[in-house]
Amino acid sequence: MARLILEDGAVFTGMGFGAPADAVGEVVFCTAMTGYQEAISDPSYRGQILTLTASHIGNYGVCGADVESGRPQIAALIVKDLAAMHSNCRAEGDLSTWLASAGIPGLAGIDTRALVRRLRGGGVMRGMLAGADAGQSTEALLSQIRQSPEMSGQDLATAASRDCPAHWEESLDRWWPETGPSPDRPYRVVAIDCGAKRNIYRHLVSNGCEVHVVPSGTSAEAILEYKPEGVFISNGPGDPAAVTATIETLKCLMGQVPMFGICLGHQLLALALGASTWKLPFGHRGANQPVREEGSGRILITSQNHGFCVDAESLNNVGCDVTHIHLNDGTVAGFRHRELPVAGVQFHPEASPGPHEASVLFQWFAERMAEFRKAESVAG
C-alpha cells in the first residue's frame, strides 16, 4: 500500500508501483486522454506529482522514440487504473518498470476524480507520495510536506537545462506534413534550453532551421558569437520570475534578432520586456485547451502545461498586443511586440501529445528570420 498526503491534510490510499520510494512536490493534474509517456518525460513537470485524469494508464506501454527528454521528469505519478499488461507493437517495456528504473514512485487505485476536484477547488498544493515507509504517521509526513519549498520562487529551469551547448539535427519524420518552404540555406537559430521538449527542435529543423542549443543562463555575448538569425526560448519548469539569468540575457538580446518563446520561454520574454507574471490557481495542463487567435477569431485546440501566466495589462504597457486568449478563463495565451520581431505563446504548438494545428507558428518564426536575413543582406 502507498499513500498520497496533501498539505491540507487529505489522504488518498492505493497501490504503489514504480520505485518503492517517497516523493514530495506540487500535486497537479493533466487532462490529456493519451500521451502519458510524453507528459512524464516533459521537463516542464519537473518537481511535480502528476495526476492523470484519463482512467486507464499504461495500456500501450512505453517506447524510447516517444520520450521528450532523456528520462522521466516527474516527481511521482498518480493514476486511477494501472494496466496489468500492455499491447502495442512499438512497446519496449511497461510503464511501472520504466518509472522504477528512474527511481520514480507511482500510486494507483485511488479516486482521481475526487483528487482533481479538490485541486480545482483549493488550487494545486504540495503533497507527498509515501511509498517507501508505510509506517510513518500522517502527522510526520505533513510536517515534511509543509517544510518543502513552494513552486513560487523556484528556478527549476536551470536544473532542467542541458549542461553544455549542442547541435540539433533530428527533424520530423516522413509522416508529418511539411509546414513551410525551406530556405536556400538554414536559418541559424540559437535555442535557449530551459527544459525543452525534443519535438520543439524537430519542428524548428523541419522549418528550415540550423539549431544550436545552449544552456539556460548563457550570456548574450556567447549567444551572439553564433551570429544567430533567430533566438528561440524553450518551455521549462518552475517560476519564470526566478529564472533571472536568462531574463537578463533576453534583455540584452532584445531587438537584435527575431525571438520566439514557448510556454516558460513566452513568460521569460514577457518579463524581459518589462511585463509581469502571476501564478494560476491550478494551471492549464492537457491536450484539449481552447485558445482564440485574436486577429482572425480562429479557435485552436492546444496542448498546454504551465502553472504561471503573463499579465495582460502589463503586456500592453510595454508595447505588446495579446494575440491569443485562453477561452476557459480569459488568460493570456500569446503576445507579439508591436515594433520588435518578438512573440511568444503560452501553449505548445509542437504538441507531443496533442493536436498539431498550431504548428504553423514555427513558420511565423521562420518568416521573421527571412525578413531579418533580407535586411542584413541589404545593410551589408
C-alpha positions in Angstrom: 0.0 0.0 0.0 1.0 3.6 -0.6 -0.4 7.0 0.3 -0.7 10.5 -1.2 -0.9 13.1 1.5 -1.8 16.7 0.6 -0.7 19.7 2.6 -4.4 20.4 3.6 -4.4 17.0 5.4 -6.3 15.0 2.8 -5.1 11.4 2.4 -5.6 9.0 -0.6 -4.6 5.4 -0.2 -3.9 2.9 -3.0 -1.4 0.5 -4.5 2.2 1.6 -5.2 4.0 0.9 -8.4 7.2 2.1 -10.0 10.0 2.7 -7.5 9.4 1.9 -3.8 10.3 5.5 -2.8 8.9 8.7 -1.3 8.4 11.9 -3.3 7.5 15.4 -2.3 6.3 18.0 -4.8 3.5 20.2 -6.1 0.5 18.0 -7.0 -1.0 18.9 -10.4 -3.3 17.2 -12.9 -3.3 16.7 -16.7 -6.5 16.2 -18.7 -4.9 14.6 -21.8 -6.5 11.3 -22.8 -3.3 9.9 -24.4 0.4 10.7 -24.4 1.3 9.7 -20.8 4.9 8.9 -21.8 5.4 12.3 -23.4 3.9 14.0 -20.4 6.0 12.1 -17.9 9.2 12.9 -19.8 8.3 16.6 -20.3 10.8 18.7 -18.2 8.0 21.2 -17.5 6.7 18.7 -15.0 10.0 18.6 -13.1 9.4 18.6 -9.3 5.7 17.9 -9.6 3.5 14.9 -8.7 1.5 14.4 -11.8 -2.1 13.1 -11.7 -3.6 11.8 -14.9 -7.3 12.2 -15.3 -7.7 9.5 -18.0 -8.9 6.4 -16.2 -6.8 3.7 -17.8 -3.0 4.3 -18.0 -0.1 2.1 -19.2 -2.2 0.1 -21.7 0.2 0.8 -24.6 3.5 0.5 -22.7 6.5 2.7 -23.3 8.7 3.3 -26.3 12.0 5.1 -26.5 11.0 7.0 -29.6 8.2 8.7 -27.7 10.1 10.3 -24.8 10.5 14.1 -24.9 13.7 14.2 -22.9 16.5 11.9 -21.6 14.4 10.5 -18.7 11.1 10.6 -16.8 11.0 14.1 -15.2 8.1 14.0 -12.8 8.5 13.5 -9.0 5.7 10.9 -8.9 2.7 9.6 -10.9 -0.9 9.2 -9.7 -3.4 7.2 -11.8 -6.8 5.6 -11.3 -6.2 2.3 -13.0 -2.7 1.0 -14.0 -3.0 -1.5 -16.8 -1.9 -5.1 -15.8 -0.5 -5.6 -19.3 0.3 -3.6 -22.4 -0.5 -4.2 -26.0 1.4 -2.2 -28.7 3.7 -3.4 -31.4 6.1 -0.5 -30.7 6.3 -1.0 -27.0 9.7 -1.7 -25.5 8.6 -2.2 -21.9 5.9 -1.4 -19.3 5.2 1.9 -17.5 5.9 0.7 -14.0 9.3 -0.7 -14.9 10.3 2.4 -16.7 9.4 4.6 -13.7 11.2 2.2 -11.4 14.4 2.5 -13.4 14.3 6.2 -12.9 13.6 5.9 -9.2 10.1 7.5 -9.5 7.2 6.1 -7.4 3.6 5.8 -8.5 0.2 5.4 -6.9 -2.8 3.6 -8.5 -6.3 2.7 -7.4 -7.4 6.0 -5.9 -10.4 8.2 -6.9 -8.5 10.6 -9.2 -11.7 12.4 -9.9 -12.1 13.3 -6.2 -8.4 14.4 -6.1 -8.8 16.6 -9.2 -12.0 18.2 -7.8 -10.0 19.0 -4.6 -7.2 20.6 -6.6 -9.6 22.6 -8.8 -11.4 23.9 -5.7 -8.5 24.7 -3.5 -5.7 25.1 -6.1 -2.7 23.0 -6.6 -0.8 22.3 -3.4 2.2 20.5 -2.1 1.9 16.8 -1.4 3.9 13.6 -0.7 3.6 10.2 -2.2 4.7 7.9 0.6 5.6 4.6 -0.9 8.8 3.6 0.9 7.9 3.5 4.6 4.2 2.9 5.1 4.7 3.1 8.9 5.3 6.8 9.1 2.4 8.8 10.7 0.4 11.2 8.6 1.4 14.0 11.0 5.1 13.3 10.4 4.6 13.3 6.7 2.6 16.5 6.8 5.5 18.2 8.6 7.8 17.2 5.8 5.4 18.5 3.2 4.9 21.9 4.9 8.7 22.3 5.2 9.2 21.7 1.5 9.6 24.7 -0.9 6.6 26.0 -2.7 6.7 26.3 -6.5 6.7 30.1 -6.5 10.2 31.4 -6.3 11.9 28.3 -7.6 14.3 28.4 -10.5 13.8 24.8 -11.8 14.7 25.7 -15.4 18.4 26.0 -14.7 18.5 22.4 -13.3 16.3 21.1 -16.2 18.5 22.7 -18.9 21.3 20.9 -20.6 24.8 21.2 -19.3 26.7 22.3 -22.4 26.0 23.5 -26.0 24.9 21.1 -28.7 23.8 21.0 -32.3 20.4 19.5 -33.0 19.8 17.8 -36.3 16.8 15.4 -35.9 13.7 16.6 -37.8 10.1 15.4 -38.0 9.7 12.0 -39.7 8.1 11.4 -43.0 4.6 11.0 -41.5 4.5 14.7 -40.7 3.4 17.2 -43.3 5.7 20.0 -44.5 5.0 23.1 -42.5 6.6 25.6 -44.9 9.1 26.1 -47.7 12.7 25.5 -46.9 15.2 28.4 -47.3 18.2 28.2 -49.7 20.3 27.7 -46.6 19.1 27.0 -43.0 18.3 29.8 -40.6 20.9 29.9 -37.8 18.8 29.6 -34.6 20.2 29.6 -31.0 17.7 27.8 -28.8 18.0 28.6 -25.1 17.2 25.3 -23.4 15.1 25.8 -20.2 13.9 22.2 -20.2 12.9 21.8 -23.8 10.8 19.0 -25.4 12.6 17.3 -28.2 9.7 17.8 -30.6 10.2 21.6 -30.5 13.6 21.2 -32.0 12.3 18.8 -34.6 9.8 21.4 -35.7 12.5 24.1 -35.9 14.6 21.9 -38.1 11.7 21.0 -40.3 11.0 24.7 -40.8 14.5 25.2 -42.3 16.5 26.0 -39.1 20.0 25.1 -38.1 19.5 24.7 -34.3 22.3 25.4 -31.8 21.1 24.6 -28.3 22.7 26.4 -25.4 22.1 26.1 -21.6 19.7 28.4 -19.7 21.6 31.3 -18.4 24.1 31.5 -21.4 25.2 35.1 -21.8 24.0 37.4 -24.6 27.7 37.7 -25.7 28.1 34.0 -26.0 24.8 33.7 -28.0 25.8 36.5 -30.4 29.0 34.6 -31.2 26.9 32.1 -33.1 25.7 35.0 -35.4 22.1 33.9 -35.0 19.3 34.9 -37.3 16.8 34.0 -34.6 16.7 33.1 -30.8 14.3 30.6 -29.5 13.4 30.2 -25.8 12.0 26.8 -24.8 9.5 25.6 -22.3 10.6 24.5 -18.8 9.5 24.1 -15.2 9.3 26.4 -12.2 8.6 30.1 -11.6 9.6 32.2 -14.6 10.4 35.3 -12.4 13.1 33.2 -10.6 15.0 32.5 -13.9 16.8 35.8 -13.6 20.0 34.9 -15.6 18.0 34.1 -18.7 15.8 37.1 -18.3 18.9 39.4 -18.2 20.3 37.6 -21.3 17.0 38.3 -23.2 17.0 41.9 -22.2 20.4 42.3 -23.8 19.3 40.5 -27.0 16.0 42.3 -27.3 15.7 44.0 -30.7 18.9 42.5 -32.2 17.3 39.4 -33.8 13.8 37.8 -34.1 12.8 36.0 -30.9 10.2 33.3 -30.2 9.3 31.7 -27.0 7.0 28.8 -26.0 5.4 28.3 -22.5 8.2 29.3 -20.0 10.0 30.9 -22.9 6.9 33.0 -23.6 6.9 34.1 -19.9 10.6 34.9 -19.9 10.3 37.1 -23.0 7.4 39.0 -21.4 9.4 39.5 -18.2 12.5 40.7 -20.2 10.3 43.3 -21.9 9.1 44.6 -18.5 5.7 42.7 -18.2 4.8 40.7 -15.1 3.6 37.1 -14.4 1.4 35.5 -11.7 0.6 32.0 -10.5 -2.6 30.4 -11.7 -4.8 28.5 -9.1 -4.4 25.1 -10.8 -2.8 25.8 -14.1 -3.5 24.5 -17.6 -2.3 21.0 -18.3 -3.8 18.9 -21.1 -4.1 18.4 -24.8 -7.6 19.9 -25.3 -7.2 23.5 -24.2 -9.2 26.0 -26.3 -7.4 29.2 -27.5 -8.7 32.1 -29.6 -6.5 33.7 -32.1 -7.4 37.4 -31.7 -6.5 38.6 -35.2 -8.6 36.0 -37.1 -11.1 34.8 -34.4 -9.9 31.3 -35.2 -10.2 28.7 -32.4 -7.2 26.5 -31.8 -7.3 23.3 -29.6 -3.9 23.3 -28.0 -1.6 21.3 -25.8 -0.6 23.2 -22.6 1.4 22.6 -19.5 2.0 25.6 -17.2 1.2 27.0 -13.7 2.0 30.6 -14.3 0.8 33.2 -16.9 1.6 36.7 -18.1 -0.5 39.7 -17.0 -2.4 41.2 -20.0 -2.3 44.8 -18.8 1.4 44.7 -18.2 2.0 43.5 -21.8 0.0 46.4 -23.2 2.1 48.8 -21.0 5.4 47.5 -22.6 4.2 47.8 -26.2 2.8 44.3 -26.8 -0.5 43.1 -28.2 -2.2 40.0 -26.8 -2.5 37.6 -29.8 -4.1 34.6 -28.2 -6.6 34.2 -25.3 -7.3 31.1 -23.3 -11.1 30.6 -23.6 -11.6 28.7 -20.3 -10.5 31.6 -18.1 -9.6 34.5 -20.4 -5.9 34.5 -19.5 -3.1 35.4 -22.0 -2.1 32.6 -24.3 0.2 34.6 -26.7 1.6 38.0 -27.4 3.6 39.9 -30.0 5.5 43.1 -29.7 4.2 46.0 -31.8 7.6 47.0 -33.2 10.1 44.3 -32.5 10.1 40.8 -34.0 9.4 39.2 -30.7 6.5 36.9 -29.9 5.6 34.1 -27.6 2.8 31.6 -27.0 1.8 30.0 -23.7 0.7 26.7 -25.3 2.8 24.0 -27.1 2.4 24.3 -30.9 4.7 21.2 -31.2 2.1 19.1 -29.4 3.5 15.7 -28.1 1.0 14.9 -27.0 -1.9 16.9 -28.5 -3.2 18.5 -31.7 -0.9 19.8 -34.4 -3.0 22.7 -35.8 -0.9 25.4 -34.0 2.4 24.2 -35.5 2.2 26.9 -38.2 3.6 29.3 -35.5 7.0 27.9 -36.3 6.6 29.1 -39.8 5.8 32.6 -38.4 9.3 32.5 -36.7 10.9 31.4 -40.0 9.2 34.2 -41.8 10.6 36.8 -39.4 14.1 35.3 -39.8 13.7 35.5 -43.6 12.9 39.2 -43.2 15.9 39.6 -40.9 18.2 37.9 -43.4 17.0 40.1 -46.2 17.5 43.3 -44.1 21.0 42.1 -43.1 21.8 41.4 -46.8 20.7 44.9 -47.8 22.6 46.6 -45.0 25.7 44.5 -45.6 
